[in-house]
Amino acid sequence: MIALTDEMRQAFATALADGAPDIVATADPATGEPDIAFKGSAMVFDAEHLAFWERAHGQTLRNLRANPRVCLLYRNPKTRTARKFFGHAELHEAGDLRQQVMDRTIPVELERDPERRGIAVLVRVDRVLQAGQVIMARE
């Protein structure tokens, strides 16, 4: 069962300010080549989903368009906390969900997208690992 916690919500909410921005890993579906990118906008969206504001329109977006499998890494050395969140991404280029993610994106990230061209990425979490152990998994 996936039930993202309030502690996880808070950790994501302050990750960038804590100097520990989340990292998103994707893979090119044709070559399998991995890619990673910092996402300061990553957030716990609800009990089963993470989200982030994709403003770069780069390799992460190209990979997700063809291969929705994704991993987000949260690591904060100050609190000695690290978790991997594996799931499937949905891209929302318009509509209510895009607006909801944009409304919840931290201001410093939105300031870097003044024309609001970003895309909301909603990630259905399927598995969470901590210290190499599965702590949550979709049934």
N, C-alpha and C positions, 0 to 999 in steps of 0.2 A: 504494500500500500504506500502511496506517495502522499505525504502530509508535511509539506514544507513548514518549518516552525517560525515563530516570532523572532527567535534568536537569529535564524538564517535571514529573515526579512531585514532585521536591523543591520546585520553584517554587510549585506549587499548595499543597503542604503548609505552606509558610511565608508564603503570600500575605497572610493576615489579619494575622499578627504583623509582617510587613514594611510594613504600612499600605497594602497594595495588594490589597484584596479583589477577587475576580473579579466580573465583571458578566455577567448572563444577559439575553439579548434574546429576546423572543418577540413574536408578533403575534396580534391578535384575528382569527380566521378570517372573521368576518362583515364587519368594517369595514376590516380591514387595518391598523388603528392599531397602531403598535409600542409596546412596553413594555420597560423595562429595570429590573433590580433587582440589588442587591449580594447575593452569595451567599458568605459567609465559609466555608461548609462545602464548597465545590467541591474536588474531588480527582481525580487520575488513578486510576481504579478498576483498570484493567488496560491492556494494550497497545493496545486499540482503543476503550476507553470512558472517559468522564468520569462523575462522579456528584456529586450534592449532596443535602443534607437540606432538603426543602422544608417549613419550619415555619410560614411566614407564612399559607399557605392563602389567598393573595390573587390578584392579577391574573395573576401568573406561572402559578400552578396552573390558573386558569380557562382561560388561553390554551393551555396544554399539553394539557389534557383534550380540546380540540377540534382543535388544530393542533400536532403533535409536533415541528415544525421549530424549531430553536433554534440560537443562537450564543452561545458563551461567550467573553468577552474577558479575557485575562490581560495586564495591563500593570504593569510595575514600573519606575518612573522611576529608581530607584537603580541598577538593573542595565541600564537602557536596553533592556529586553526587552519586546516586545509580540507577542502571537499571538492570532489568532481561530480558534476551533474550531467548525466547523459540523457539525450532525448531527441525529439524530432521537432524541427522548426517549421513554422508557418509564416509566410511573408504577408504583411497587410500594408498595401500601398495606398489604400483609401479606406474610408468608412469609420464606423464607431470605434472599433478596436484600435485602429491606428491612432485615433484621437485620444483614447484612454491611455495608451502607452506614452504618447507625446506629453500629455498632461502630467504624467507621473515621472517623466525624465528630469533628472537634476538640472538646474538652471545652467551650470557651467557647460554641460553638453549641448543644450539647446542654443546657447550663445554661439557655439561653433557651427551652427546650422541656421544662420539668420533667415534664409529663405524657406526654411522648414521643408526641405526636399527629402528628409529622411523617411525611412521605411520602418514600420514596427515589426519586430521579429518576436513571435510568441513561441516559446519552447515548451512542449509537453514533456515533462520530466518522466523518464522511465526507470531511472536507477540513480542512486546517490551513493558514492563511496567516500569513506573517511578512513585514513590510515590503511588503505588497501582493502578494507572490509565493506561489504554492502550493508548500508544502514537503512536504506529504503529501496523498494523495488515495486514496480507496477505488477499487479497480479494477473 
